[in-house]
């Protein structure tokens, strides 16, 4: 992981962002003390796809012999 001073980061932000886009992580320091990390963004998640996967996972699965309502009430009672 590369360390870059705040002044250098400000002066060369475009170049640093290019390095980060290629997968490099960069630590920004202020007076030698790390204050931030620039890292590449991970893969983006499609909420619609994830919701569909959750629906598929739920099919045929039940909480027997206890209902979700009973679990909620049990949690409220501290029991």
N, C-alpha and C positions, 0 to 999 in steps of 0.2 A: 504494500500500500504506500503510495507516494504522499509526502507531506508538502504542503504549499502554504506560504505565509499569506495572511489576509490581503496585504497590499498587492502581492504578485497575483493572487487569485482575482482581485478586482481588475488589475491591469490586463490579464491574459485569460479572462473568463471564457471567451469563445474557444480558445485552444484547449483549455481544461475540459470544457463540456464535450469537445470532440473525443478526447481521451476517455472520458467517462462513458460516452456512447459506444465506444469500442470494448467496454467491459472493465475498464480500470476503476478502482476505488481511490478517491483522493481525500486526504484529511486536510482540512483548512485549520491553520493554527493562528493564534494571535499572541505575539510575544513568546512564541515557542510552546504555547499551551494549546492542545487540540480543542477546537470549539465546534467543529462540524465535520460531517462526512458526506461527500458526494459519491453516490453509487448509482449504477444503472438501474433503471426501472425494470422490475421483473415482468413476467408475462402478464398481459392484461386478461382479466376474467370477464366473461360475458354473463351477466346476472341471469338472463333468460335461460341460458344453457345450464347453469348451476341449479336454478329452480326446477328445471325439467329433470335433472339428474336426481334431485332430492325427492321429487314426486315418484319417479321410477323406483327409487330405493324403498320408499314407504309402502308401495303396493304389496299387499299380503302380509304385512307386519303389523302386529297388534300388541298392546300392552295387557296381557292377561295374567292373572285374574284381576288386575287393578286398573282403574281408568286414570286418565290424565287428571281429571278433576280430583280424584282421591289422592293422587300424588301431590297436587297443589295444596290441598287441605292439610295433608300430613306435614308438608313443609312449613305451613303457617303455624301449625301447632307445636313445631319444634320437635316432633316425634319421629 
